[in-house]
Amino acid sequence: MIALPTIYVLNMFRNAGIVWLTESYPNWSLMGIEMFDFTHSYAAKAISLFAMFLMAIALFDLLPELHKHIMKILNPVFDVAEKITGTSKSS
């Protein structure tokens, strides 16, 4: 209920930013990459990833039991990684 509207709004801002930058700087280029390709492929995705991390932190703060469940689900992955690397979770 919290994440979907937030993702929608952030995506609308991302799209508007891509269009605005592409229209505002039509001749911009970085090593052969034009503004649209740069903003869509690199800048917008990096900002979106950062926003998703912030949303995850906010959701974990609102719903601490969600964090416990996710960590419980990830325990088998941590156990396999521990066996492969020879390290423990506590170190």
C-alpha positions, 0 to 999 in steps of 0.5 A: 500500500505504501510502496506502489504509489511511491514507485509510481510517483518516482517513476513519473518524476524520472520520466519527466526528468529524462524528457526535460534533460533531453529537450534542454540539452539536445547537443550534449554528448559524453563519449558518444552517448547522447543525453537521452541514452545517458539519462535513461541508461545511467543517471535515472537508474542510479537515482532509482536504485538509491530511491529504492534503498531509501524506500526499503529503509523506510519500510523496515522502519515502519514494519520491523517484523518484515525485516525479521521475515526477510532475514529468515528467508535469506538465512539459507543463502547466508549459510551457503555463502558461509560454507563457500567462504569459510567465514561466519556471520558473527565475524 
